Amino acid sequence: MADIPAGTAVLRQFNTSLVLAAVRQARRPLRISEIISVTRLTRPTVTQAIEELKTGGLVVESTDSPDEVRQGRPAAVFQLRPGVDPVLGIDLGPHAVKARVSDLGGNTLAASARTVSRPNDAVAVLAGVRRVIDACLRDANLDSAQIADVVVGSPGVVDPVAGRLRLAPSMRGWETFNVASHLEKEFRCRVHLENDANLAAVAAASRLPGRTIIAIQWGARLGAGIVINGLLHRGKDSAAGEVGLISLDDGDNLAFDRDGSGPLEAQVGSAGMINLARHKFSGLPTTRLRSDRELTAMDLFNAAAAGDERAVAVLDHTTCILARALSPVILALNPDVLVVSGGIAHAGDVLLQHLRRHLQARTYWVPELELSEYAEHTVVIGSVELARQHTWDRRLAAAKQKLELSEHAERAAAVGGVELTR
């Protein structure tokens, strides 16, 4: 584009795209001076681009006050228009379904969650999905035709191209459904299906750009999403990260539990932890784990945080098993960060303390250990993040195509002008 005269339509569109990208990527509204600093464009160019984006309904002047207090009239700040390009993220779990609507800027417009009437049953899960979608669209005051992109997270080995599951032991009959095709009947956009642990990794990567991350999605099930240097790693046939299937015994064959749990997740999942508390460590004295009611994972976590002997023993034993399984993965990948998401993240720092100690005994370098701030909502957050990225990529592709068409037209006009002057 070096030979295109400054001020042409092509250059204006290119500059406008730069300004839009700067506004989108910022975590707060930006002043003109800040946009200039990010894009390295001149003030008149940035001002013109902002006006074009405001006219097009993509950018608005924010009502938020600038961070710095200045004398006189405060500087105007700009952000993406709230509500632009709404996307839908869905988390299909064997026990609960969640949905969330967000705009391109990442603002949550609505959220809904429901437990599944018949856990692990695909038909019941789909019924729950319909209800949470309807609730989200109603609360966001949207209809399905306005949704720009949909991403669905599901346990199991996912074929993201075909939009269906290759393997889903924890969801009976789920492989027989083409989930994406089923939901696309409700929307005018494409529906993408993705592994839930991969989406947990997407959520983590949105906060930790450019890092190598192992995201452990840990609740009733166990899976891992892997991001290498900022890029999601799916592996051959999109089957990377199925750490719940790791076996630590001497058996040669992969076997699933009655509810479809893999060997490792049967031991360290929430049900396995509760079983440990009831049986393996039942002889330890305890003051906080009551025997007169059903024990939950949160009971364990609260008791462990308070120093309860039995609860601490359960966490220590569980994290020891997990460290044995994950240490070869950590030694092979040498990640920057290990993020724990899912319901187990509610265990808090006491969980990380035990996990760190067991990893230190089995690896040369322990990565940074973090608990996802989203806990059991991490997958639906990741699905929204991926849907936003899809939408943004399409906008960039459309802008690029428009630039190429404009460039072609301007070059043709320039050639025609030269011929006329001859």
ZAMARGU-4260 file (C-alpha; in steps of 0.2 Angstrom, whole numbers, plus 5000, padded with zeros to 4 digits):
<rodrens>
0) 5000/5000/5000 | 5015/5011/5000 | 5011/5018/4983 | 4993/5023/4988 | 4991/5042/4990
5) 4988/5047/5008 | 4970/5051/5012 | 4963/5038/5000 | 4947/5028/5005 | 4958/5013/5007
10) 4970/5021/5019 | 4955/5029/5029 | 4947/5011/5030 | 4964/5004/5036 | 4966/5017/5049
15) 4948/5016/5055 | 4951/4997/5057 | 4967/5001/5068 | 4957/5013/5079 | 4943/5000/5081
20) 4955/4987/5086 | 4963/4998/5099 | 4946/5002/5107 | 4941/4984/5107 | 4957/4978/5115
25) 4957/4991/5129 | 4950/4986/5146 | 4943/5003/5149 | 4937/5018/5138 | 4951/5027/5129
30) 4955/5045/5126 | 4960/5051/5109 | 4978/5054/5116 | 4979/5035/5121 | 4972/5029/5105
35) 4986/5039/5096 | 4999/5031/5107 | 4993/5014/5103 | 4990/5016/5085 | 5004/5029/5081
40) 4992/5038/5070 | 4990/5057/5069 | 4977/5066/5080 | 4967/5071/5064 | 4967/5053/5058
45) 4961/5046/5074 | 4948/5059/5076 | 4941/5056/5059 | 4941/5037/5062 | 4932/5039/5078
50) 4919/5050/5070 | 4916/5036/5056 | 4915/5023/5069 | 4902/5033/5079 | 4892/5036/5063
55) 4893/5017/5060 | 4886/5013/5077 | 4902/5004/5083 | 4909/5016/5095 | 4901/5029/5107
60) 4908/5042/5119 | 4908/5034/5136 | 4900/5042/5151 | 4913/5034/5162 | 4925/5048/5170
65) 4943/5047/5165 | 4955/5040/5178 | 4965/5056/5180 | 4956/5071/5188 | 4960/5087/5177
70) 4956/5105/5179 | 4943/5111/5166 | 4933/5101/5154 | 4937/5082/5156 | 4944/5073/5140
75) 4932/5063/5130 | 4934/5044/5131 | 4928/5031/5119 | 4922/5013/5119 | 4913/5000/5109
80) 4895/5003/5109 | 4887/4992/5122 | 4877/4978/5115 | 4885/4978/5098 | 4887/4960/5090
85) 4879/4950/5104 | 4886/4932/5106 | 4880/4917/5115 | 4890/4905/5125 | 4884/4888/5132
90) 4891/4876/5144 | 4883/4858/5142 | 4887/4848/5158 | 4880/4831/5163 | 4873/4839/5178
95) 4869/4857/5174 | 4868/4869/5159 | 4873/4887/5158 | 4872/4901/5145 | 4878/4919/5144
100) 4875/4933/5131 | 4889/4945/5129 | 4893/4959/5117 | 4909/4962/5107 | 4916/4972/5121
105) 4914/4958/5133 | 4900/4966/5143 | 4888/4952/5150 | 4870/4956/5144 | 4862/4941/5152
110) 4866/4924/5160 | 4856/4909/5165 | 4859/4892/5173 | 4849/4876/5177 | 4852/4859/5184
115) 4848/4844/5173 | 4833/4834/5178 | 4841/4818/5173 | 4860/4819/5175 | 4870/4812/5161
120) 4855/4810/5149 | 4857/4819/5133 | 4839/4822/5130 | 4837/4830/5147 | 4852/4841/5144
125) 4845/4847/5127 | 4829/4852/5136 | 4839/4862/5149 | 4848/4870/5135 | 4833/4877/5127
130) 4827/4884/5143 | 4843/4893/5147 | 4844/4900/5129 | 4826/4907/5130 | 4830/4915/5147
135) 4845/4923/5141 | 4837/4930/5125 | 4822/4936/5135 | 4833/4945/5148 | 4845/4953/5135
140) 4829/4958/5125 | 4836/4950/5110 | 4829/4937/5097 | 4840/4923/5090 | 4842/4932/5073
145) 4852/4946/5082 | 4865/4933/5089 | 4882/4935/5079 | 4890/4919/5085 | 4887/4904/5096
150) 4899/4893/5105 | 4894/4877/5115 | 4906/4869/5127 | 4904/4850/5131 | 4913/4836/5139
155) 4921/4823/5128 | 4931/4822/5113 | 4924/4835/5101 | 4925/4836/5082 | 4925/4855/5080
160) 4923/4855/5061 | 4908/4843/5061 | 4901/4850/5076 | 4898/4834/5085 | 4906/4823/5099
165) 4917/4808/5095 | 4917/4801/5112 | 4907/4806/5127 | 4906/4793/5141 | 4898/4804/5154
170) 4884/4809/5142 | 4873/4794/5137 | 4868/4795/5119 | 4876/4812/5117 | 4887/4806/5102
175) 4871/4802/5092 | 4866/4821/5092 | 4874/4833/5080 | 4873/4847/5093 | 4879/4861/5082
180) 4866/4856/5068 | 4852/4855/5081 | 4855/4872/5088 | 4858/4881/5071 | 4840/4878/5067
185) 4837/4892/5080 | 4850/4904/5074 | 4856/4913/5058 | 4874/4911/5063 | 4885/4896/5064
190) 4885/4886/5080 | 4903/4880/5086 | 4905/4865/5097 | 4921/4864/5108 | 4928/4854/5122
195) 4924/4861/5139 | 4942/4860/5145 | 4948/4869/5129 | 4936/4883/5133 | 4943/4884/5151
200) 4960/4886/5143 | 4953/4900/5132 | 4946/4909/5147 | 4963/4908/5155 | 4972/4914/5140
205) 4961/4929/5138 | 4969/4935/5155 | 4986/4928/5151 | 4990/4932/5133 | 5005/4924/5125
210) 5008/4912/5139 | 5009/4893/5139 | 4995/4887/5150 | 4988/4870/5156 | 4970/4873/5162
215) 4963/4860/5173 | 4944/4859/5172 | 4940/4850/5188 | 4923/4846/5196 | 4914/4830/5194
220) 4925/4827/5179 | 4943/4831/5175 | 4950/4837/5159 | 4964/4849/5153 | 4965/4862/5140
225) 4982/4867/5133 | 4987/4884/5126 | 5005/4884/5119 | 5012/4902/5117 | 4995/4909/5116
230) 4988/4896/5104 | 4975/4883/5109 | 4982/4865/5106 | 4969/4853/5101 | 4980/4838/5096
235) 4977/4825/5083 | 4958/4822/5081 | 4956/4836/5094 | 4959/4824/5108 | 4972/4833/5117
240) 4970/4836/5136 | 4960/4820/5141 | 4969/4818/5157 | 4954/4811/5166 | 4958/4795/5156
245) 4975/4793/5164 | 4977/4777/5174 | 4990/4776/5188 | 4988/4757/5191 | 4996/4742/5183
250) 4981/4738/5172 | 4984/4738/5153 | 4966/4743/5147 | 4957/4759/5148 | 4941/4756/5158
255) 4926/4768/5163 | 4917/4769/5179 | 4898/4766/5179 | 4894/4784/5176 | 4907/4786/5162
260) 4921/4792/5173 | 4939/4789/5167 | 4951/4781/5179 | 4959/4797/5186 | 4943/4807/5187
265) 4935/4793/5196 | 4948/4795/5210 | 4950/4814/5210 | 4933/4821/5205 | 4921/4828/5218
270) 4912/4811/5220 | 4929/4803/5223 | 4934/4816/5236 | 4918/4813/5245 | 4920/4794/5245
275) 4938/4797/5252 | 4930/4807/5267 | 4917/4794/5270 | 4928/4778/5269 | 4947/4780/5268
280) 4948/4794/5281 | 4932/4790/5291 | 4942/4785/5306 | 4950/4802/5308 | 4943/4814/5321
285) 4933/4828/5314 | 4923/4843/5321 | 4916/4850/5305 | 4911/4836/5293 | 4894/4831/5300
290) 4888/4813/5298 | 4869/4817/5300 | 4867/4824/5282 | 4873/4822/5264 | 4891/4827/5263
295) 4896/4839/5248 | 4912/4845/5241 | 4909/4862/5248 | 4908/4855/5265 | 4925/4847/5262
300) 4932/4863/5256 | 4925/4874/5270 | 4931/4861/5283 | 4949/4860/5275 | 4950/4879/5275
305) 4946/4878/5294 | 4960/4865/5297 | 4949/4850/5299 | 4960/4835/5300 | 4949/4823/5289
310) 4946/4836/5276 | 4964/4841/5275 | 4969/4823/5273 | 4956/4821/5258 | 4964/4836/5249
315) 4981/4830/5252 | 4978/4813/5246 | 4968/4819/5231 | 4982/4832/5225 | 4995/4819/5228
320) 4986/4808/5215 | 4983/4822/5203 | 5002/4827/5204 | 5007/4810/5200 | 4997/4810/5185
325) 5001/4828/5179 | 5020/4828/5183 | 5024/4820/5166 | 5013/4832/5157 | 5022/4847/5166
330) 5039/4840/5163 | 5035/4838/5144 | 5027/4855/5141 | 5035/4866/5155 | 5020/4877/5155
335) 5021/4895/5163 | 5005/4893/5172 | 4993/4879/5178 | 4976/4885/5181 | 4963/4876/5191
340) 4945/4879/5186 | 4928/4871/5189 | 4919/4868/5205 | 4935/4862/5214 | 4942/4879/5212
345) 4931/4884/5227 | 4943/4874/5238 | 4954/4889/5238 | 4972/4892/5242 | 4973/4876/5253
350) 4971/4866/5238 | 4985/4875/5229 | 4997/4873/5244 | 4995/4854/5244 | 4996/4853/5225
355) 5012/4863/5224 | 5020/4853/5237 | 5017/4837/5228 | 5022/4844/5211 | 5038/4850/5219
360) 5043/4832/5223 | 5040/4826/5206 | 5045/4840/5194 | 5061/4851/5192 | 5050/4868/5190
365) 5033/4870/5196 | 5023/4882/5185 | 5013/4896/5193 | 4998/4889/5201 | 4981/4899/5200
370) 4963/4896/5204 | 4951/4902/5191 | 4941/4917/5197 | 4926/4910/5187 | 4926/4893/5196
375) 4912/4883/5189 | 4907/4897/5177 | 4924/4896/5168 | 4918/4885/5153 | 4903/4897/5149
380) 4915/4912/5150 | 4927/4903/5138 | 4913/4900/5126 | 4909/4918/5126 | 4927/4923/5124
385) 4929/4911/5109 | 4912/4917/5101 | 4918/4935/5103 | 4934/4931/5094 | 4925/4922/5080
390) 4914/4938/5078 | 4930/4949/5078 | 4939/4939/5065 | 4924/4940/5053 | 4924/4959/5055
395) 4942/4959/5051 | 4940/4948/5036 | 4926/4959/5030 | 4936/4974/5032 | 4951/4966/5023
400) 4940/4962/5009 | 4933/4979/5008 | 4950/4986/5008 | 4955/4975/4994 | 4940/4980/4984
405) 4943/4998/4987 | 4962/4997/4983 | 4957/4988/4966 | 4945/5002/4962 | 4957/5016/4966
410) 4971/5008/4956 | 4959/5005/4941 | 4954/5024/4943 | 4972/5029/4944 | 4977/5019/4928
415) 4961/5026/4919 | 4966/5044/4924 | 4984/5042/4917 | 4977/5035/4901 | 4966/5050/4899
420) 4979/5063/4902 | 4989/5055/4888
</rodrens>
